[in-house]
Amino acid sequence: MRIVAALGGNALLRRGEIPDASVQVEHVREAVGGLAALAAGNELIVTHGNGPQVGLLAVESAADPALSAPYPLDVLGAETQGMIGYWLVRELRRALPGREIAALLTETEVDPGDPAFGDPAKFVGRGYGDAEAERLRAEHGWTMRRDGTAWRRVVPSPEPRAIVELPTIARLTGEGCLVVAVGGGGVPTGGGHLGVEAVVDKDLAAALLARHLKADVLLLLTDVPAIERGFGTARARPVRRVTPALLRRLPLPAGSMGPKAEAACRFAEHRRGAVAVVGALTDAPALLSGAAGTRIEDDGGRRYG
């Protein structure tokens, strides 16, 4: 099978953790255990999130007195692609000796006129208290929104329109190479390979990549075992199988599970037989077999739930 596996950014750096390199490398090693099992006998393309890492680098850049202006988000996205891609390739090579593995710096085209530029909504970086959030607003012009009990920076997240390096990814995959690509949704470019101040949603970009690669399965790997009805309530229960139409009716958090659900629906709808699965990174092989997670497929009108 051809599988696109999308690692969530919080799978590599969890909320509240110290963002040390050693912490993230340990999570990468955990992730590679599941990815290596998926790679056996299959074509595998790995994508990953970068929200926590971009947020960290943005804070460091903004606080550097040697800079006349902070580094733009497209540059920070490219930096995190290199860092996380390096960690993933290094650990995958250890787990899969003899397998060709490569990380590819990837651009994603977006529309500079996308309405998202006027309504920043994508969370990046850590949470702040009231006073610190107000200082960052004043000093750097950042847009801040509530995320639970904390304030976090939000940035534009335009729709991905095209993966620039798609032909290269397809060629490498077809020749047996395990490819790490479209990290953080890809470096956002607005035409002419000029970067824009945004972060592309990594799940929507992974779904776009999976559709154009004609993948059989899209795995959206996160830190929860399944999509839940009644998420966050005492009556929460996992959804095991669902059609895109039914999944879109569920009230899901816009800042976390909502984009994953939409990405899964887009992939499952694009052709008969395409399957998307949302679930825990630690359950990766079981997600593929159908023993865990939430399976999304457009099955001729049959109603799941």
C-alpha positions in Angstrom: 0.0 0.0 0.0 0.9 3.6 -0.4 0.5 5.4 3.0 0.8 9.0 4.0 1.4 9.3 7.7 1.0 12.7 9.3 2.6 13.3 12.7 1.0 15.9 14.9 3.2 18.6 16.2 2.2 17.9 19.8 3.3 14.3 19.3 6.9 15.6 19.1 6.5 18.3 21.8 3.6 17.9 24.2 1.8 20.7 26.0 3.7 21.8 29.1 7.0 20.1 28.2 10.3 21.8 28.3 11.2 22.3 24.6 14.7 20.9 24.9 16.1 19.0 21.9 16.5 15.9 24.0 12.8 15.9 24.9 11.8 16.1 21.2 14.3 13.5 20.1 12.9 11.1 22.6 9.4 11.6 21.1 10.8 11.1 17.6 12.2 7.8 18.7 8.8 6.8 20.0 7.2 7.8 16.8 9.7 5.9 14.6 8.8 2.7 16.4 5.3 2.9 14.9 6.4 4.3 11.5 9.0 1.5 11.0 6.2 -1.0 11.4 4.1 0.8 8.8 7.1 0.9 6.4 7.4 -2.9 6.1 6.2 -3.9 2.7 4.6 -0.5 2.0 5.4 2.8 0.3 5.5 5.4 3.1 5.5 9.2 3.0 5.8 10.9 6.4 4.7 14.5 7.1 4.9 16.3 10.5 3.6 19.3 12.4 5.8 22.2 13.6 3.5 24.5 15.5 5.3 24.3 18.8 8.7 24.5 17.2 7.8 27.5 15.0 6.4 29.3 18.0 9.6 28.7 19.9 11.8 30.0 17.1 9.5 33.0 16.6 9.9 34.0 20.3 13.7 33.6 20.1 13.9 35.6 16.9 11.7 38.4 18.2 13.8 38.7 21.4 17.2 38.8 19.6 18.6 42.4 19.9 21.0 41.7 17.0 18.1 41.6 14.5 16.4 44.6 13.0 13.3 42.5 12.5 12.2 38.9 13.5 12.7 36.2 10.9 9.4 35.7 8.9 7.2 32.6 9.3 8.1 31.0 6.0 11.8 31.0 7.0 11.0 29.6 10.4 8.9 26.9 8.7 11.9 25.9 6.6 14.1 25.8 9.6 11.8 23.5 11.4 11.5 21.2 8.4 15.2 20.8 8.4 15.4 20.2 12.2 12.5 17.7 12.5 13.3 16.1 9.2 16.9 15.5 10.3 15.7 13.8 13.6 13.2 11.6 11.8 15.6 10.5 9.0 18.3 9.7 11.5 16.0 7.5 13.7 14.3 5.9 10.7 17.7 4.9 9.3 18.5 3.3 12.6 15.2 1.4 12.6 15.3 0.5 8.9 18.8 -0.3 7.9 19.2 -0.6 4.2 16.1 1.4 3.4 16.6 4.6 1.3 15.2 7.5 3.4 15.3 11.2 2.5 13.9 14.4 3.9 12.8 16.9 1.3 12.4 20.7 1.9 8.9 21.4 0.6 7.0 24.5 -0.5 3.2 24.7 -0.5 1.5 27.2 -2.7 -1.2 29.4 -1.2 -3.4 32.2 -2.5 -2.1 35.6 -1.2 -5.7 36.7 -1.3 -6.9 33.9 1.0 -9.4 35.2 3.6 -7.2 33.6 6.3 -4.8 36.5 6.0 -7.5 38.8 7.4 -8.5 36.4 10.2 -5.4 34.7 11.9 -6.6 31.5 13.6 -3.7 29.0 13.7 -2.2 28.5 17.1 1.6 28.5 17.2 3.9 28.3 20.2 3.3 28.0 23.9 0.7 29.6 26.2 1.1 32.9 28.0 -0.5 34.7 31.0 -2.4 37.9 30.6 0.5 40.3 31.2 3.0 38.5 29.0 0.4 38.2 26.2 -0.3 41.9 26.3 3.4 42.7 26.2 3.9 40.5 23.1 0.9 42.2 21.4 2.3 45.6 22.0 6.0 44.9 21.2 5.5 42.6 18.1 2.0 43.2 16.9 1.1 39.6 17.4 -2.5 38.5 17.4 -3.3 36.5 20.6 -6.3 34.3 21.3 -7.5 32.3 24.2 -6.6 28.6 24.2 -8.1 27.1 27.3 -6.8 29.1 30.3 -3.8 30.7 28.4 -3.2 33.1 25.6 -1.4 31.9 22.5 -0.3 33.5 19.3 -2.4 32.9 16.2 -1.2 33.4 12.6 -2.9 33.1 9.2 -3.4 29.6 7.9 -4.4 29.8 4.2 -5.7 26.8 2.2 -2.9 24.7 0.6 -3.4 24.8 -3.2 -0.4 22.8 -4.6 2.7 21.0 -3.3 5.6 22.4 -5.4 7.8 19.3 -5.0 5.0 16.8 -5.7 6.7 15.3 -8.8 10.0 14.7 -6.9 8.1 13.1 -3.9 6.2 10.8 -6.3 9.4 9.8 -8.1 11.3 9.1 -4.9 8.4 7.1 -3.5 8.0 5.1 -6.7 11.6 4.1 -6.5 11.3 2.7 -3.0 12.5 5.7 -1.0 10.8 6.5 2.3 10.2 10.3 2.1 9.8 12.8 4.8 8.2 15.9 3.2 5.6 18.7 3.6 6.8 19.3 7.1 4.6 21.8 9.0 2.3 21.9 5.9 5.1 23.0 3.7 6.8 26.4 3.5 4.0 28.8 2.4 4.7 30.5 -0.9 2.4 32.9 -2.7 3.7 32.4 -6.2 7.1 32.9 -7.7 8.5 30.9 -4.8 8.2 33.9 -2.6 7.4 33.1 1.0 4.4 34.5 2.8 3.8 35.3 6.5 1.6 32.2 7.4 1.6 28.6 8.5 -0.2 26.0 6.4 -2.3 23.5 8.3 -0.2 20.3 8.2 -3.2 17.9 8.1 -4.9 19.7 5.1 -1.6 19.7 3.3 -1.1 16.0 4.1 -4.5 15.3 2.7 -3.7 17.2 -0.5 -0.4 15.4 -0.8 -2.1 12.0 -0.3 -4.8 12.7 -2.9 -2.3 13.7 -5.6 0.0 10.8 -4.8 -3.1 8.4 -5.1 -2.3 7.0 -1.6 -4.4 4.2 -0.3 -4.4 5.4 3.3 -4.0 8.7 5.1 -3.0 8.2 8.8 -3.5 11.3 11.0 -1.4 10.4 14.0 -1.9 12.4 17.2 -1.9 12.1 21.0 -5.5 10.8 21.4 -6.8 7.3 20.6 -9.8 8.3 18.4 -12.2 11.1 17.5 -14.8 11.3 20.3 -18.5 12.2 20.4 -19.0 14.5 23.3 -15.3 15.3 23.6 -14.4 16.8 27.0 -17.6 15.6 28.7 -18.4 12.7 31.0 -20.3 11.1 28.1 -17.5 11.1 25.6 -17.2 7.9 23.6 -15.0 7.0 20.6 -16.2 7.0 17.0 -14.9 3.9 15.4 -16.2 4.2 11.8 -17.8 7.1 10.1 -18.6 8.6 6.7 -17.4 12.1 5.8 -21.0 13.4 5.8 -21.6 12.3 9.4 -18.1 13.3 10.7 -18.7 16.9 9.5 -21.8 17.1 11.7 -19.9 16.4 14.9 -19.0 19.5 17.0 -15.2 19.2 17.1 -12.6 21.7 18.5 -11.6 24.1 15.7 -8.0 24.4 17.0 -7.2 20.7 17.3 -9.4 17.9 16.1 -11.5 20.0 13.7 -8.8 20.4 11.0 -7.9 16.7 11.3 -11.5 15.7 10.7 -11.8 18.0 7.7 -8.5 16.6 6.2 -9.7 13.1 6.7 -13.0 13.9 5.0 -11.3 15.5 2.0 -9.1 12.5 1.4 -11.9 9.9 1.9 -14.2 11.7 -0.5 -11.7 12.0 -3.3 -12.2 8.5 -4.6 -13.9 5.2 -3.7 -11.7 3.0 -1.5 -9.6 5.8 0.0 -9.4 5.4 3.8 -8.4 8.0 6.4 -7.7 7.0 10.0 -7.3 9.3 13.0 -5.7 7.9 16.1 -2.8 7.7 18.5 0.8 7.6 17.2 1.5 4.7 19.5 -1.3 2.7 17.8 0.0 3.2 14.3 0.1 -0.5 13.1 -3.4 -1.1 14.7 -4.8 1.9 12.9 -3.7 0.5 9.6 -5.4 -2.9 10.4 -8.6 -1.2 11.7 -8.2 -2.4 15.3 -7.8 1.1 16.7 -8.6 4.8 15.9 -11.4 6.4 13.9 -11.8 5.1 10.3 -13.3 7.5 7.8 -14.4 6.3 4.4 -17.1 7.2 1.9 -18.8 3.8 1.6 -21.7 4.3 -0.8 -24.0 6.0 1.7 -23.7 3.4 4.5 -24.1 5.1 7.8 -21.5 4.5 10.5 -20.9 6.0 13.9 
